[in-house]
Amino acid sequence: MKVRRNYLMFYTALYTIFTLLALSFTVSVQAKDATYDYSIYKYSLSSNELSVYTQIYDKAMAFDDRMFNLKAPLTEAELSNTMNCFFFDHPELYWLNTSYRYAINNSHTVVKLQLKFGIGPSEFANANTIFENQLNQIVTNASRLSSAVEKEKYIHDYICSNTAYDEDSPLNQSAYSALTSSHSVCAGYARAFQIACERVGIPCYYVTGTSRGVNHAWNIVCIDGSYYNVDLTWDDVIADNFSKPSYIYFNKNDAAFAADHTRSDYAVLLPACN
């Protein structure tokens, strides 16, 4: 049996209180707007892929970094698709790396998978306190504002004001980097914005594609029933260059974004921004 390594790189409903029994600590989360299904990407998956998707979630929650047998065998393309959809749907699993290892049989079918963790169980309690305190501060302040767009703008401004783009930043594919270390890349910006918006009841999706010829990640939000594109990374870069907040990529329709953004094939699942 061969083992292969795969690295996902992105330049780039209802929350409950859940308990990690095996590790004896608790992660606190807040309520989402149950009108919307925040895990939209999973609906593109086949039954076999969805079975593995659910298995990955359970393993991630248990910090299980052992190689495990898949509930359903997948092709390598199906595994890649499943992993992408999983990470797009779950910004709250900030301790899980977007890299993984897998084993294939003689028919080149994936039969085993091994997850990797950027934050381990021994580090989690302290890391989660830092992460939740920072996120709760943003959510509390945003929640004091009256309208959805004001809340969204506060989150946008906070992340842009307190994060700098840095490809060498640790855990840069995770919301953790943007919310706690002040350095990240587009994936970290987008996931931090996604989870903060979700915490205040604003539907927010993670979008992948290209921008200006490079792989990139941004967001789509739903504000008062309408969908908009938001790109914190480019707004932050522009703000740094001009020393003032930028909203050039804030709540724009698809026509405006088409000038320098192209969605990936995954984005067919996401709403149009008209």
JOGI-V163387 format. One record per residue. RES is the residue in one small letter. SS is DSSP state (hx for helix, st for strand, lp for the rest). PHI is phi as a letter, one per 30 degrees, with the letter a starting at -180 (* if undefined). OMEGA is omega in degrees with one decimal (NA if undefined). Layout:
res->{RES	RES}
ss->{SS	SS}
phi->{PHI	PHI}
omega->{OMEGA	OMEGA}
This chain:
res->{m	k	v	r	r	n	y	l	m	f	y	t	a	l	y	t	i	f	t	l	l	a	l	s	f	t	v	s	v	q	a	k	d	a	t	y	d	y	s	i	y	k	y	s	l	s	s	n	e	l	s	v	y	t	q	i	y	d	k	a	m	a	f	d	d	r	m	f	n	l	k	a	p	l	t	e	a	e	l	s	n	t	m	n	c	f	f	f	d	h	p	e	l	y	w	l	n	t	s	y	r	y	a	i	n	n	s	h	t	v	v	k	l	q	l	k	f	g	i	g	p	s	e	f	a	n	a	n	t	i	f	e	n	q	l	n	q	i	v	t	n	a	s	r	l	s	s	a	v	e	k	e	k	y	i	h	d	y	i	c	s	n	t	a	y	d	e	d	s	p	l	n	q	s	a	y	s	a	l	t	s	s	h	s	v	c	a	g	y	a	r	a	f	q	i	a	c	e	r	v	g	i	p	c	y	y	v	t	g	t	s	r	g	v	n	h	a	w	n	i	v	c	i	d	g	s	y	y	n	v	d	l	t	w	d	d	v	i	a	d	n	f	s	k	p	s	y	i	y	f	n	k	n	d	a	a	f	a	a	d	h	t	r	s	d	y	a	v	l	l	p	a	c	n}
ss->{lp	st	st	st	st	st	st	lp	lp	lp	lp	lp	lp	lp	lp	lp	lp	st	st	st	lp	lp	lp	lp	st	st	st	lp	lp	lp	lp	lp	lp	lp	lp	lp	lp	lp	lp	lp	hx	hx	hx	hx	lp	lp	hx	hx	hx	hx	hx	hx	hx	hx	hx	hx	hx	hx	hx	hx	hx	lp	lp	lp	lp	lp	lp	st	st	st	st	st	st	st	lp	hx	hx	hx	hx	hx	hx	hx	hx	hx	hx	hx	hx	hx	hx	lp	lp	lp	lp	lp	lp	st	st	st	st	st	st	st	st	st	lp	lp	lp	lp	lp	st	st	st	st	st	st	st	st	lp	lp	lp	hx	hx	hx	hx	hx	hx	hx	hx	hx	hx	hx	hx	hx	hx	hx	hx	hx	hx	hx	hx	hx	hx	hx	lp	lp	lp	lp	hx	hx	hx	hx	hx	hx	hx	hx	hx	hx	hx	hx	hx	hx	hx	lp	st	st	lp	lp	lp	lp	lp	lp	lp	lp	lp	hx	hx	hx	hx	hx	hx	hx	lp	st	st	lp	hx	hx	hx	hx	hx	hx	hx	hx	hx	hx	hx	hx	hx	hx	lp	lp	lp	lp	st	st	st	st	st	st	st	st	lp	lp	st	st	st	st	st	st	st	st	st	st	lp	lp	st	st	st	st	st	lp	hx	hx	hx	hx	hx	hx	hx	hx	hx	hx	hx	lp	lp	lp	lp	lp	lp	lp	st	st	st	lp	hx	hx	hx	hx	lp	lp	lp	st	st	st	lp	hx	hx	hx	hx	hx	lp	lp	lp	lp	lp}
phi->{*	c	c	b	c	b	c	d	b	b	c	e	*	a	d	b	d	c	c	c	d	d	c	h	b	c	c	c	b	c	d	c	d	d	d	c	c	d	c	d	d	d	d	d	d	d	d	d	d	d	d	d	e	d	d	d	e	d	d	d	d	c	h	d	c	d	d	b	d	d	d	b	d	b	d	d	d	d	d	e	d	d	d	e	d	d	d	d	d	b	d	d	d	d	d	c	d	c	c	a	b	b	c	c	c	d	c	i	c	d	b	b	b	b	d	b	b	d	b	d	d	d	c	d	e	d	d	d	d	d	d	d	d	d	d	d	d	d	d	d	d	d	d	d	d	d	c	d	d	d	d	d	d	d	d	e	d	d	d	d	d	c	b	c	d	a	d	c	d	d	h	d	d	c	d	e	d	d	c	b	c	i	b	a	b	e	d	d	e	d	d	d	d	e	d	d	d	e	d	c	i	c	e	b	b	c	b	c	l	b	b	h	i	b	d	a	b	b	b	b	c	c	c	h	i	c	c	b	d	b	b	d	d	d	d	d	d	d	d	d	d	c	h	a	e	c	b	d	c	c	h	c	d	d	d	d	d	d	d	b	b	b	d	d	d	d	d	d	d	c	d	d	c	c}
omega->{-178.5	176.6	179.8	179.7	-179.7	178.0	174.3	-179.6	-179.6	177.3	-169.1	NA	-167.1	171.5	175.8	170.6	-179.6	-174.6	175.1	-171.9	-175.1	-176.5	175.2	168.9	-173.3	173.5	179.9	177.2	-174.0	-174.7	172.3	172.2	-174.7	179.2	-175.2	173.3	-175.2	179.8	-171.0	-173.1	-176.5	-177.3	176.4	-171.5	172.2	-179.9	177.6	178.8	-179.9	176.5	178.3	176.8	179.3	178.5	178.3	179.4	-179.4	179.6	179.0	179.5	-179.2	-176.6	-178.0	-178.2	176.8	172.4	-177.4	178.6	177.2	176.7	177.7	179.0	-178.6	167.4	178.7	177.9	178.7	177.7	178.5	178.5	-179.4	-178.8	177.7	-179.1	179.2	-178.1	177.2	-175.8	-167.0	176.6	-177.6	179.5	-171.6	-178.6	-177.2	176.5	175.2	171.8	-178.3	176.3	178.0	-179.7	178.5	176.6	-177.1	177.4	-178.5	174.3	179.5	-177.3	-179.6	-177.9	175.7	178.3	176.5	-174.4	176.1	176.5	-177.5	-177.5	-179.7	-179.3	-166.9	-175.3	179.5	-179.8	-178.1	175.7	179.1	-177.5	-177.3	177.7	-179.7	-179.6	-179.9	176.3	178.7	-177.2	179.9	-179.5	179.0	-176.1	178.0	-178.2	-168.5	-173.7	179.3	-177.4	175.8	177.4	179.2	-178.8	178.4	-179.9	176.5	-176.3	-178.0	-177.8	179.9	-177.4	-172.9	-178.7	175.6	-179.8	-178.6	-177.6	-179.2	-178.0	178.6	176.4	-170.2	173.5	-172.3	173.2	-179.2	-177.3	-176.8	-175.4	-174.3	-173.2	-179.5	176.0	179.8	172.1	-172.5	179.6	178.5	175.4	-173.9	-179.8	176.4	178.1	-179.5	-175.5	179.1	177.2	179.1	-178.4	177.9	174.9	177.8	175.8	-175.4	-177.1	178.7	-176.3	173.1	178.5	175.8	173.6	-179.1	172.4	179.6	176.1	-171.9	176.0	175.9	-174.7	165.0	178.7	173.9	-179.7	179.0	175.0	179.2	-177.1	-177.4	170.9	176.4	178.4	-178.5	-176.2	-178.8	175.4	-179.8	178.8	178.5	179.3	178.7	-178.0	-175.8	176.2	173.7	-177.1	177.5	176.4	-179.6	-178.6	-178.0	176.2	-179.7	178.1	-177.2	179.9	179.5	-178.8	-175.4	-179.5	-178.8	176.4	174.9	-179.6	173.5	179.4	178.7	-173.2	176.0	179.4	-173.0	-178.4	171.1	178.3	-176.0	NA}
